[in-house]
Amino acid sequence: MALNDFRHYHVSMPKGPNGQKRPADAIGLAVLIGKIATGEVEDTPTDPAKTYHTEGGKKGGPARAAKLTAEQRSEIARKAAARRWSDK
């Protein structure tokens, strides 16, 4: 690999647990933590829309299962198993 081939090499920024961007180096991260602790920068809280959708998903699955008959659930499971074990 020639030296000029490195210009096409791209390293993405590491992401925090919720997908937010954080500094890649330890010193930059330490500075950011210090700024958050002193109140200079506000830490990004969890998006309320994401929380809302997560709660809806937790309710929707059991509600759908209660509405389906045993035969319908069996058919859905059969199709899922066939799809899972088929060659893609």
Residue pairs with C-beta under 8 A, 6 or more apart in sequence:
13 21
13 22
13 24
14 21
14 22
14 24
15 21
15 22
16 22
18 44
18 46
20 44
22 29
22 32
23 29
23 31
23 32
32 41
35 41
36 42
36 43
65 73
68 76
